[in-house]
Amino acid sequence: MPHPIVHAEIRSTDPDATRRFFADLLGWTYPDPGAVPGYTFVDTGVPGALYTAISPLQGGSDLVTFFIAVDDIESAVKRAGELGGQVVQEPQHVPGVAFALIADPQGHVVGLTQQG
């Protein structure tokens, strides 16, 4: 399977302020709440644009990251560790999707996601 970037996310200590900033700066709107309180998807005004969200922190500190599609999130997280990476956020499962955050050996944080 190819592993495309499928989602981007801004996790903020103050997601309402973050949303206001980007709405004022770029004209972004936030039509639909997400599955987590305070989690919203971004409408950039560009049809078919990368799914992007602004959310409250889910542990850790403020973060901007992207998520890469994988076939098996548990195996991908395990393999990241075997390659010298670090698990930043263990796999989380919500209806329809699982996601995790990993860091490469240099500390670059990216998300992994599995549909279904």
PALUMVO-636382 format. One record per residue (C-alpha): residue in three letters; chain; x, y, z. Coordinates in nm, 3 decimals, always signed. Layout:
N
+--------+--------+---------+---------+---------+
: residu : chaine :       u :       v :       w :
+--------+--------+---------+---------+---------+
:    ALA :      A :       X :       Y :       Z :
...
+--------+--------+---------+---------+---------+
***
This chain:
116
+--------+--------+---------+---------+---------+
: residu : chaine :       u :       v :       w :
+--------+--------+---------+---------+---------+
:    MET :      A :  +0.000 :  +0.000 :  +0.000 :
:    PRO :      A :  +0.118 :  +0.353 :  -0.067 :
:    HIS :      A :  +0.141 :  +0.569 :  +0.244 :
:    PRO :      A :  -0.002 :  +0.913 :  +0.155 :
:    ILE :      A :  -0.033 :  +1.209 :  +0.387 :
:    VAL :      A :  -0.406 :  +1.216 :  +0.460 :
:    HIS :      A :  -0.458 :  +1.464 :  +0.743 :
:    ALA :      A :  -0.298 :  +1.764 :  +0.912 :
:    GLU :      A :  -0.367 :  +1.884 :  +1.264 :
:    ILE :      A :  -0.290 :  +2.179 :  +1.490 :
:    ARG :      A :  -0.312 :  +2.078 :  +1.858 :
:    SER :      A :  -0.336 :  +2.387 :  +2.077 :
:    THR :      A :  -0.353 :  +2.480 :  +2.444 :
:    ASP :      A :  -0.617 :  +2.733 :  +2.332 :
:    PRO :      A :  -0.792 :  +2.594 :  +2.023 :
:    ASP :      A :  -1.052 :  +2.872 :  +2.019 :
:    ALA :      A :  -0.778 :  +3.137 :  +1.995 :
:    THR :      A :  -0.600 :  +2.930 :  +1.729 :
:    ARG :      A :  -0.920 :  +2.905 :  +1.525 :
:    ARG :      A :  -0.982 :  +3.281 :  +1.556 :
:    PHE :      A :  -0.625 :  +3.360 :  +1.446 :
:    PHE :      A :  -0.643 :  +3.147 :  +1.131 :
:    ALA :      A :  -0.998 :  +3.262 :  +1.053 :
:    ASP :      A :  -0.885 :  +3.625 :  +1.072 :
:    LEU :      A :  -0.558 :  +3.562 :  +0.886 :
:    LEU :      A :  -0.668 :  +3.318 :  +0.616 :
:    GLY :      A :  -1.049 :  +3.320 :  +0.617 :
:    TRP :      A :  -1.070 :  +2.960 :  +0.740 :
:    THR :      A :  -1.409 :  +2.846 :  +0.867 :
:    TYR :      A :  -1.498 :  +2.553 :  +1.091 :
:    PRO :      A :  -1.830 :  +2.404 :  +0.976 :
:    ASP :      A :  -1.832 :  +2.069 :  +1.157 :
:    PRO :      A :  -1.729 :  +1.970 :  +1.506 :
:    GLY :      A :  -1.515 :  +1.658 :  +1.531 :
:    ALA :      A :  -1.552 :  +1.350 :  +1.748 :
:    VAL :      A :  -1.366 :  +1.509 :  +2.043 :
:    PRO :      A :  -1.500 :  +1.818 :  +2.226 :
:    GLY :      A :  -1.316 :  +2.125 :  +2.097 :
:    TYR :      A :  -1.198 :  +1.938 :  +1.785 :
:    THR :      A :  -1.299 :  +2.100 :  +1.457 :
:    PHE :      A :  -1.227 :  +2.040 :  +1.092 :
:    VAL :      A :  -1.104 :  +2.333 :  +0.883 :
:    ASP :      A :  -1.270 :  +2.453 :  +0.564 :
:    THR :      A :  -0.991 :  +2.630 :  +0.378 :
:    GLY :      A :  -1.224 :  +2.722 :  +0.093 :
:    VAL :      A :  -1.042 :  +2.485 :  -0.145 :
:    PRO :      A :  -1.247 :  +2.183 :  -0.259 :
:    GLY :      A :  -1.062 :  +1.856 :  -0.206 :
:    ALA :      A :  -0.792 :  +2.010 :  +0.014 :
:    LEU :      A :  -0.610 :  +1.797 :  +0.270 :
:    TYR :      A :  -0.828 :  +1.720 :  +0.573 :
:    THR :      A :  -0.707 :  +1.956 :  +0.844 :
:    ALA :      A :  -0.824 :  +2.004 :  +1.202 :
:    ILE :      A :  -0.763 :  +2.223 :  +1.505 :
:    SER :      A :  -0.795 :  +2.050 :  +1.840 :
:    PRO :      A :  -0.720 :  +2.078 :  +2.209 :
:    LEU :      A :  -0.403 :  +1.914 :  +2.334 :
:    GLN :      A :  -0.414 :  +1.539 :  +2.366 :
:    GLY :      A :  -0.116 :  +1.522 :  +2.599 :
:    GLY :      A :  +0.217 :  +1.689 :  +2.548 :
:    SER :      A :  +0.252 :  +2.043 :  +2.421 :
:    ASP :      A :  +0.129 :  +2.248 :  +2.125 :
:    LEU :      A :  +0.196 :  +2.065 :  +1.801 :
:    VAL :      A :  +0.148 :  +2.099 :  +1.427 :
:    THR :      A :  +0.175 :  +1.767 :  +1.245 :
:    PHE :      A :  +0.051 :  +1.559 :  +0.956 :
:    PHE :      A :  -0.081 :  +1.203 :  +0.952 :
:    ILE :      A :  +0.030 :  +0.924 :  +0.719 :
:    ALA :      A :  -0.201 :  +0.635 :  +0.623 :
:    VAL :      A :  -0.081 :  +0.287 :  +0.725 :
:    ASP :      A :  -0.235 :  -0.059 :  +0.690 :
:    ASP :      A :  -0.169 :  -0.169 :  +1.050 :
:    ILE :      A :  -0.113 :  +0.101 :  +1.309 :
:    GLU :      A :  +0.008 :  -0.136 :  +1.582 :
:    SER :      A :  +0.274 :  -0.286 :  +1.352 :
:    ALA :      A :  +0.382 :  +0.055 :  +1.221 :
:    VAL :      A :  +0.425 :  +0.195 :  +1.575 :
:    LYS :      A :  +0.621 :  -0.115 :  +1.678 :
:    ARG :      A :  +0.844 :  -0.090 :  +1.369 :
:    ALA :      A :  +0.909 :  +0.280 :  +1.437 :
:    GLY :      A :  +1.048 :  +0.181 :  +1.778 :
:    GLU :      A :  +1.262 :  -0.093 :  +1.625 :
:    LEU :      A :  +1.412 :  +0.166 :  +1.391 :
:    GLY :      A :  +1.511 :  +0.394 :  +1.681 :
:    GLY :      A :  +1.200 :  +0.612 :  +1.681 :
:    GLN :      A :  +0.989 :  +0.704 :  +1.982 :
:    VAL :      A :  +0.617 :  +0.662 :  +2.051 :
:    VAL :      A :  +0.481 :  +1.007 :  +2.139 :
:    GLN :      A :  +0.116 :  +0.899 :  +2.164 :
:    GLU :      A :  +0.015 :  +0.533 :  +2.176 :
:    PRO :      A :  -0.247 :  +0.424 :  +1.922 :
:    GLN :      A :  -0.591 :  +0.564 :  +2.001 :
:    HIS :      A :  -0.904 :  +0.408 :  +1.856 :
:    VAL :      A :  -1.219 :  +0.610 :  +1.785 :
:    PRO :      A :  -1.506 :  +0.502 :  +1.560 :
:    GLY :      A :  -1.376 :  +0.453 :  +1.208 :
:    VAL :      A :  -1.011 :  +0.541 :  +1.269 :
:    ALA :      A :  -0.703 :  +0.473 :  +1.480 :
:    PHE :      A :  -0.417 :  +0.719 :  +1.518 :
:    ALA :      A :  -0.084 :  +0.753 :  +1.695 :
:    LEU :      A :  +0.208 :  +0.994 :  +1.707 :
:    ILE :      A :  +0.567 :  +0.884 :  +1.661 :
:    ALA :      A :  +0.898 :  +1.067 :  +1.639 :
:    ASP :      A :  +1.191 :  +0.968 :  +1.421 :
:    PRO :      A :  +1.534 :  +0.933 :  +1.586 :
:    GLN :      A :  +1.594 :  +1.307 :  +1.529 :
:    GLY :      A :  +1.272 :  +1.399 :  +1.711 :
:    HIS :      A :  +1.044 :  +1.493 :  +1.417 :
:    VAL :      A :  +0.687 :  +1.413 :  +1.523 :
:    VAL :      A :  +0.441 :  +1.273 :  +1.267 :
:    GLY :      A :  +0.109 :  +1.100 :  +1.297 :
:    LEU :      A :  +0.010 :  +0.759 :  +1.171 :
:    THR :      A :  -0.352 :  +0.669 :  +1.096 :
:    GLN :      A :  -0.543 :  +0.356 :  +1.003 :
:    GLN :      A :  -0.897 :  +0.363 :  +0.867 :
:    GLY :      A :  -1.156 :  +0.119 :  +0.993 :
+--------+--------+---------+---------+---------+
***
